[in-house]
Amino acid sequence: MKSTLIKALMLPLLFISGACLSKDEAPLTPSAIFIAGDSTAASYTNADHQGWGEPFKAYFDANKVTVDNRARGGRSSRTFITEGLWQALIDAVRPGDVVIIQFGHNDGSPVNDDRRARGTLPGIGSDHIDIVNQLTGKQERVFSFGHYIRQMVADVKAKQAVPVLVSLSVRNLWQEHRIERGSGQYGYWMYQLAWELGTPYIDLTNAAADALELLGKEGVAALYPKDHTHYHNEGADLHAQLMVSALKGLRPSLDSTVYSDKGRAVTPYDWTFVRLPVVPDVHRRSVFMVGDSTVRNGWGDGRDGQWGWGDFVDDWLGNPPVNFVNRAVGGLSSRTFITQGHWLRALNMMKPGDIVLIQFGHNDAGALNDDSRARGTIKGIGYEQVDIDNMLTGERETVYTYGSYLRQMIGEARARGVTPVICSPVPRKVWLDDAPRIARAENSYPQWAAQVARQSQTSFIDLHTLVAARYDELGPQRVDAMFGDERTHTSKSGAIDTAGIVAQQLAPMLGLAVVDSVAVEDK
């Protein structure tokens, strides 16, 4: 039952637009995989408690790679270093090895007491405090969580090895039918550090929460017999399997030969390398964005000079106390965003009162069935459907209209107390021959998006018309500088400009004001 649930959450991502997903990079061939962490990863012999690092070993061929689990119960990022555990680990690391780093459960403890004195300062800043440690009786300078993780990453890179930052395992704490998705902001801080330091990031928290919510409270309780933090063998194996799945989604990934038969059977969670954002602060309202590469391009790092507008909306709103979570994925249509699991993952992260901006259309005109992308939807907003044997996935699939997929997202968002906002697809840079005016689509996705919004009484942002009018105003010469390719993907300046239009429409929904301008170099 558990493996079937997990498999359903691991549908592969097949293509990233704007930055093509290449599988030609030389794979990683480590001689060892090290784990640095706390009791949720550590190995135990207790019947009621096991960390994920122990069953993780069975997914690898011991003749090809050693899984060296150095995780130790009760440790924070700080005490793992100050007690010498980290130095002992790093001394054993060799070039090409992989070091998995997961901390946070214990970092929120007191900074100074006579029991454990293991807490770190919250956040990833450069602040510190000097203490006389009540436990050791020694002077100690205590730093932020980010400081200790930075030290670990620097040490791993100095050994020419590969650090992998991982968010927390899930605690068995529920609010109605939703399980807690991370203790504090440690998962988000790890995400920020991964971007800052250029390291892989595995969002174990949301992956595990998705799987556990399918089991329900009673099913999950059976996996956590000791307390709300520690699971037994089956719960540990669930987390371990998700870790293996996520590792397979790195670019470059681990060489397939390092896996055991059990490991090779795990379906890849193929979008790990894209490092999709997570919710920064669960106590704040969130604005989610879902869509294609015009919303979040490629790896989300501006490579090839291409950016999506979703990365800059918050800048126009003065960086307010609202989460902005851009979960768009390049190369996908409304159909494949749903069928490949991206919609469900984003939806599961939302809470009542959140807003989700939905923009699709650019890729919906693709082929319904081929062995390349198989991402097209039936034209229009009707109720037609067609059954296919998907040439790409090898699975039987029922394909629906563009409007049907939008209605599905609208309905499922509303069912969760989330406010959907439909956006028509932004225009391409195609100028009419007889005038310096951007060509508008007719009887196509922008109009169909508007019709779905109107019929479902959903808020609508007509980006197609608004952005086209903006380009008309600026003219061909200035608009050329706002694109990173010939006609589809905006540069940073173009993405910021479009984001300003979105912000103008979104601001009244949030009770916010739009700032006068945003400089291109600000982000």
Salt bridges, closest charged atoms under 4 A:
GLU54 OE1 - LYS57 NZ 3.08
ASP68 OD1 - ARG70 NE 2.96
GLU83 OE1 - ARG75 NE 2.89
ASP130 OD1 - ARG141 NE 2.74
GLU140 OE1 - ARG78 NH2 2.85
GLU180 OE1 - ARG171 NE 2.79
GLU196 OE2 - ARG150 NE 2.66
ASP210 OD1 - ARG181 NH2 2.92
ASP210 OD2 - ARG345 NE 2.31
GLU213 OE2 - ARG178 NE 2.92
GLU213 OE1 - ARG181 NH2 3.23
ASP227 OD2 - HIS230 ND1 2.98
ASP237 OD2 - LYS2 NZ 2.96
ASP237 OD1 - LYS262 NZ 3.64
ASP261 OD1 - ARG264 NH2 2.51
ASP270 OD2 - LYS23 NZ 3.56
ASP270 OD1 - ARG251 NH2 2.99
ASP281 OD2 - ARG284 NE 3.80
ASP301 OD2 - ARG303 NH2 2.75
ASP314 OD1 - LYS523 NZ 3.53
ASP354 OD1 - LYS351 NZ 3.47
ASP389 OD1 - ARG396 NH1 3.19
GLU397 OE1 - ARG335 NH2 2.92
ASP472 OD2 - ARG437 NE 4.00
ASP472 OD2 - ARG440 NH1 2.70
GLU473 OE2 - ARG470 NH1 3.58
ASP480 OD1 - LYS429 NZ 3.07
ASP485 OD2 - HIS489 ND1 2.69
ASP497 OD1 - ARG470 NH2 2.85
